[in-house]
């Protein structure tokens, strides 16, 4: 081979290069998004002079092959949030951006208790929804900021895919001799679960609402009055006496845009991503200057 002669690249080598680049691209894009998230968090912390923590659960692509992962509140989340709270000075406010379908009761209770014990002001921002365990965490805040269309939900516990309150009603409506042992065991666990959740809600609401109102609201949210996905709107929550503000800082929306849902072949929702401006009305025919 002559010096300076170009080395030919085979088709299979090109195929391997293309495969490697395609595999690494999602990882590179994810790192870019994470960097933008950190910059926004720094900006929000400087603007509000607070510690900003996010707990955002969406279905995201991950790893080299772009696989999908569904997320919810886990013990790992509670460990991370508790660590962030522990590293926050007592006189520094905490802002928690919350977007979650719920998750483990134990993890939710740990986070809620830790937030309620923080001496400085705690604010929870809910841009879209915080259901189940997310609602329990939001209740621990000194102030809940919500988008006008955002919702919280009931905190009634679920056992084996069934509402604990519904299991208890089955046992109440049927004779015990006609109920199998497994259902009776579930009913016993359900009774304990409802009582435990109710006690936690009373604990975190007592200082804000007083003992009597806290007990009443805890009973309302945990008794199974609604389905587990029932939307508690901003106005409804304010009618309960909760400290809710029905607006959202722009920076929170900007942050949520950095947690995109994985796109399929065809997007289910499309729009021009700029503020809408109505077109100027055309000049009516026959007016001056109109041919």
C-alpha positions in Angstrom: 0.0 0.0 0.0 1.4 3.4 -0.9 2.0 6.0 1.7 -1.0 8.4 2.0 -3.4 6.0 0.2 -6.9 6.0 1.7 -7.9 2.8 3.5 -11.1 1.5 2.0 -14.0 1.0 4.5 -16.1 -2.1 3.9 -19.9 -2.0 4.0 -20.0 -4.0 7.3 -17.6 -1.6 8.9 -19.9 1.3 8.0 -22.8 -0.7 9.3 -21.1 -1.2 12.7 -20.2 2.5 12.9 -23.8 3.4 12.1 -25.0 1.0 14.8 -22.6 2.4 17.4 -23.6 6.0 16.7 -27.3 5.2 16.7 -26.9 3.4 20.1 -24.9 6.2 21.7 -27.2 9.0 20.4 -30.0 8.5 23.0 -27.4 8.6 25.8 -25.9 11.8 24.5 -29.3 13.4 24.2 -30.2 12.4 27.7 -27.0 13.9 29.1 -27.8 17.2 27.3 -31.3 17.2 28.8 -30.0 16.5 32.2 -27.5 19.4 31.9 -30.4 21.8 30.9 -32.4 20.5 33.9 -29.6 21.4 36.3 -29.3 24.9 34.8 -33.0 25.5 35.3 -32.9 24.2 38.9 -30.0 26.6 39.6 -32.0 29.5 38.1 -35.1 28.7 40.2 -33.0 28.4 43.4 -31.4 31.8 42.7 -34.8 33.4 42.0 -36.6 32.0 45.0 -33.6 31.7 47.4 -34.6 28.1 48.2 -33.6 24.5 47.8 -35.4 23.1 44.8 -36.1 19.4 44.7 -37.8 17.6 41.8 -39.7 14.3 42.0 -41.0 13.8 38.4 -42.3 10.4 37.3 -42.9 9.9 33.6 -42.3 7.1 31.2 -38.8 7.8 29.9 -36.4 6.1 27.5 -33.1 5.1 29.1 -29.9 3.1 28.5 -28.1 2.6 25.1 -31.0 0.9 23.4 -33.7 3.5 24.3 -35.8 1.1 26.4 -38.8 2.4 28.4 -39.2 2.7 32.1 -42.3 3.4 34.1 -41.7 5.3 37.3 -43.5 5.8 40.6 -42.6 6.7 44.2 -40.1 4.2 45.6 -37.8 3.8 48.6 -35.0 5.1 46.5 -36.9 8.3 45.9 -37.6 8.7 49.7 -33.9 8.2 50.4 -32.8 10.8 47.9 -35.4 13.4 49.0 -34.6 12.8 52.7 -30.9 13.3 51.9 -31.7 16.6 50.1 -33.8 17.8 53.1 -31.0 16.8 55.5 -28.5 18.8 53.5 -30.7 21.9 53.5 -30.1 24.5 56.3 -33.0 24.8 58.7 -33.6 28.5 57.7 -33.6 27.7 53.9 -37.1 27.2 52.3 -37.7 24.1 50.3 -39.5 24.0 46.9 -40.6 20.6 45.7 -41.7 20.1 42.1 -44.0 17.1 42.2 -45.4 15.1 39.2 -46.3 11.5 40.1 -49.1 8.9 39.9 -48.2 7.8 43.4 -46.3 4.8 44.7 -45.3 3.1 47.9 -47.1 4.3 51.0 -44.0 3.9 53.2 -41.9 6.1 50.9 -44.6 8.7 50.6 -45.0 8.8 54.4 -41.3 9.3 55.0 -41.1 12.2 52.5 -44.3 13.8 53.9 -43.1 13.6 57.5 -39.6 15.0 56.6 -41.1 17.9 54.8 -43.5 18.7 57.6 -40.6 18.8 60.1 -38.5 21.2 58.1 -38.4 24.5 60.0 -38.5 26.9 57.0 -41.3 27.3 54.5 -42.0 24.3 52.3 -43.8 24.8 49.0 -45.0 22.1 46.6 -45.5 22.8 42.9 -47.9 20.6 41.0 -47.9 21.5 37.3 -50.1 18.6 36.2 -51.0 16.0 38.8 -49.8 14.4 42.1 -52.0 11.4 42.9 -52.2 9.0 45.9 -48.9 9.1 47.6 -48.1 12.3 45.8 -51.1 14.0 47.4 -49.9 12.9 50.8 -46.6 14.6 50.1 -48.3 17.7 48.9 -50.4 17.9 52.0 -47.3 18.2 54.1 -46.4 21.6 52.4 -47.0 25.0 53.9 -48.3 26.1 50.5 -49.4 24.1 47.4 -49.0 25.8 44.1 -51.1 24.2 41.3 -51.8 25.0 37.7 -55.5 25.8 37.2 -56.0 22.4 35.6 -53.7 20.4 37.8 -55.2 17.9 40.3 -54.5 15.9 43.4 -56.3 12.7 44.4 -57.6 10.6 47.3 -55.1 8.9 49.6 -57.1 5.7 50.2 -54.7 2.7 50.3 -54.9 -0.1 47.7 -54.3 -3.8 48.4 -53.6 -6.2 45.6 -55.1 -3.8 43.0 -58.3 -3.3 45.0 -59.3 -0.3 47.2 -58.9 -1.1 50.9 -62.3 0.6 51.5 -64.0 -1.6 49.0 -62.6 -4.8 50.6 -64.0 -3.7 54.0 -67.4 -3.0 52.4 -67.6 -6.5 51.0 -67.0 -8.0 54.4 -69.6 -5.7 55.9 -72.2 -6.6 53.4 -71.8 -10.4 53.5 -72.0 -12.9 56.3 -68.6 -14.0 57.6 -69.4 -17.6 56.9 -69.8 -16.8 53.2 -66.5 -15.0 53.0 -63.4 -16.9 52.2 -60.4 -16.8 54.6 -58.2 -14.8 52.1 -60.8 -12.0 51.8 -61.0 -11.9 55.6 -57.3 -11.6 55.9 -57.3 -8.8 53.3 -60.1 -7.0 55.2 -58.0 -7.1 58.4 -55.0 -5.7 56.5 -57.2 -3.1 54.8 -58.6 -1.9 58.1 -55.1 -1.3 59.4 -53.9 0.3 56.2 -56.8 2.8 56.2 -56.2 3.7 59.8 -52.5 4.1 59.3 -52.9 6.4 56.3 -55.5 8.4 58.1 -53.2 8.9 61.1 -50.4 10.2 58.9 -52.6 12.7 57.2 -53.9 13.9 60.6 -50.3 14.3 61.8 -49.2 16.4 58.8 -52.3 18.6 58.8 -52.8 19.1 62.5 -50.7 22.3 62.7 -52.2 23.9 59.6 -55.9 23.1 60.1 -56.3 22.2 63.8 -57.1 18.8 65.3 -60.8 18.7 64.4 -60.5 19.8 60.8 -57.5 17.7 60.2 -59.3 14.5 61.4 -62.3 15.4 59.3 -60.3 16.0 56.1 -58.1 12.9 56.7 -61.3 10.8 56.9 -62.7 12.3 53.7 -59.5 11.6 51.7 -58.9 8.1 53.0 -62.4 6.5 53.4 -62.9 5.6 49.8 -65.6 8.1 49.1 -64.3 8.5 45.5 -62.5 6.2 43.1 -58.7 6.3 43.6 -58.2 8.4 40.4 -60.8 11.0 41.3 -59.4 14.5 40.5 -59.4 16.9 43.4 -59.2 20.3 41.6 -57.6 23.5 42.8 -60.9 25.1 43.8 -62.1 21.9 45.6 -58.9 21.7 47.6 -59.2 25.4 48.6 -62.8 24.7 49.8 -61.3 22.1 52.1 -59.3 24.9 53.8 -55.9 23.9 52.4 -53.3 26.5 51.6 -53.5 26.3 47.8 -52.4 28.9 45.2 -53.9 28.4 41.7 -51.0 29.5 39.6 -47.6 28.2 38.5 -44.2 29.9 37.8 -43.1 29.8 34.2 -39.8 28.1 35.1 -41.7 25.0 36.3 -43.3 24.7 32.9 -39.9 25.0 31.3 -38.6 22.3 33.5 -41.4 19.9 32.7 -40.7 20.3 29.0 -37.3 18.7 29.7 -39.1 15.5 30.8 -40.6 14.6 27.5 -42.7 11.4 27.0 -41.1 9.0 24.5 -42.5 9.7 21.0 -43.9 6.9 18.9 -44.2 6.8 15.1 -47.0 9.3 15.1 -47.5 11.9 17.9 -51.0 11.8 19.4 -51.0 15.5 20.2 -49.6 18.2 17.9 -49.6 22.0 17.9 -47.4 24.9 16.9 -45.2 25.4 20.0 -45.5 29.2 20.3 -48.0 31.5 22.0 -51.1 31.8 19.8 -51.7 35.2 18.1 -54.9 35.7 16.2 -54.4 36.9 12.6 -55.3 40.4 11.8 -58.7 40.7 10.1 -58.6 41.4 6.4 -59.8 44.8 5.2 -63.3 44.5 4.0 -63.9 44.9 0.3 -65.1 48.3 -0.8 -63.2 50.2 1.9 -60.7 52.8 1.1 -57.5 51.4 -0.4 -59.2 48.1 -1.3 -59.4 47.3 -5.1 
